[in-house]
Amino acid sequence: MSKSANPYRVAWPIAWTLVALTIAMTILIIFLRLESWPARTARQSTAELERLGKNLRAAFVDIAHLQPRITINDRVYIEQTTPVSELVVLSRRIEVEHELLHTWVGSSKRVKLHGTFIAKAGFDLRKGLSIDIRPDEIMVQLPNAQILGVEQQQVDVLAFENGLWNRISGQDVQSELSVLPELAWKKAAESELPAEAEETLQQQLEQRIHTAQPLRLVFKDEKKSE
């Protein structure tokens, strides 16, 4: 009987040794996975941020025909190129009128003009454009929107009345014509067009870039109060 029990007494220590080795290997694998988890997570996070950087670059190339300066966690990822200096976001029709009424020695002359203009609102990119991508937010810095241009479309003469001896001169007409663009600029600047341009750019970027973190536009210029 003692001889038949010997194999069992030998087998049990071997079995326990194998179990202990298996447990030790499992613990070692778990430890190594836990130890490398931050590095693997960081690599995955960086890859995701770089993907967002490429998407933002493509969006600005599509919208503004330029490549902005993009940083990821304060590290420059893409340098800026500026083939254009202005980004027009919105255009709107502006109509203005101006009248000249002049009386001399009882004789009056009158000129009244109506002008139609297209006002363009957007951003002067010479003042800077940069994008900073972070895990908690994407921040786009650019100047405040402004009126970039006013183009004359049409001028209509509503009144052209000469006095008997107080005649309308070519200088009178040129002076009135020069006033119309100034009135159009003023009317466009006093409108909500610049603010609408900022909102439109925000919407355009959000439509092209779908991210978990918020996309925040920061305007660096202080708007002057009248």
Protein Blocks (a to p, Z undefined) as FASTA:
>chain_A
ZZmmmmmmmmmmmmmmmmmmmmmmmmmmmmmmmmmmmmmmmmmmmmmmmmmmmmmmmmmm
mmnopacdddeehiafbdcddfbfbdcfbdcdddddddddddeehiacdddddddddddd
dddfknopcddddfkbccddddddddfbdcdfbdcdfbdcddfklccdfklmmmmmmmmm
mmmmmmmmmmmklmmmmmmmmmmmmmmmccfbdcddddfbdcddZZ
